[in-house]
Amino acid sequence: MRPCKIAVLIPCYNEEVAIGKVVRNFREALPDATIYVYDNNSRDNTSSVAAQAGAVVRKETQQGKGHVVRRMFRDIDADYYIMADGDDTYEASLAPDMLATAMSGPYDLVNYIRKETEDAAYRGGHRFGNRMLTGVVRKIFGNRVKDMLSGYKVFSRRFVKSFPALSAGFDIETELTIHALELSMPISHVEGPYRGRPQGSESKLNTYRDGYRILMLIMKLIRHERPMFFFTCISALLTFIALVLIEPVFAHYVETGLVPRLPTAILSMSLVILASLSLMTGMILDTVSRGRREVRLLAYLQYLPFSATDEIEVHMSQSAASKRASERGARM
């Protein structure tokens, strides 16, 4: 049986205070894993500290976590990928449990559910924003993922190599979640402590700016992945406005046979036409979205789960051994 290849992925930006401890903790928890630290234009000694701690250090010059994740997923080949932030807020000792959970399914995504252990773990607004955004995604795309914005996850190879990675910043967490939900991937969760950053380390997440970007990404993904729902809502809104505008005009026409507010009637008719066009647009784009989903699913199915691949290789080696034994018996 070939060994399972594990990669620990740590995107970093100005984390010299914490990155050394993070690398050492993951090295202790997973001694056979390769730890990669991707430096995203840090202005401090993040790269040198990570290298001294034993990590493989690489760089990504395009600023933003989404760009870093895209580069990591493209460059690194492994059976399972463990992604964590470099700020020492997550429990590295739980990585073996998360990995064991991923293999037991097998699960394509194992998400870490954060349990606060310190008052400083969440800044003001983060807790509410996380619950609101996770709730929106659960309502529209499915309720199989909790704590969507957690930065600590385990991915299978088939997840990583079928993920398009279009986001540039912290909204990449949302895109990762929706990718798993859209392809109906097996998902599991592991709960663990979440602590505050170490002294001297600063968060790069802006509550309102990044929250707005994540909300806009959710709306964009609804339009791309659920176009029928998106454009039906627009159609219903336009139809409702048209009915409100036309109601007094229609009532006056029934009473007198006259249409004194012709511009209002024309506006209402125009809104109904737009509503019909919106509904037709949703129907057409729903077919396009289905085609894109099928392409991603085919890319996903190109890779067998690690356990299935392992069984095939073992079976092939056993068959080869049996064949060699038969050939030796025939020669004797």
Secondary structure, 3 states (H helix, E strand, C coil): CCCCCEEEEEEECCCCCCHHHHHHHHHHHCCCCEEEEEECCCCCCHHHHHHHCCCEEEECCCCCHHHHHHHHHHHCCCCEEEECCCCCCCCHHHHHHHHHHHHHCCCCEEEEEEEECCCCCCCCCHHHHHHHHHHHHHHHHCCCCCCCCCCCEEEEHHHHHHCCCCCCCCCHHHHHHHHHHHCCCCEEEEEEEECCCCCCCCCCCCHHHHHHHHHHHHHHHHHHHCHHHHHHHHHHHHHHHHHHHHHHHHHHHHHHCCCCCHHHHHHHHHHHHHHHHHHHHHHHHHHHHHHHHHHHHHHHHCCCCHHHHHHHHHHHHHHHHHHHHHHHHHHC
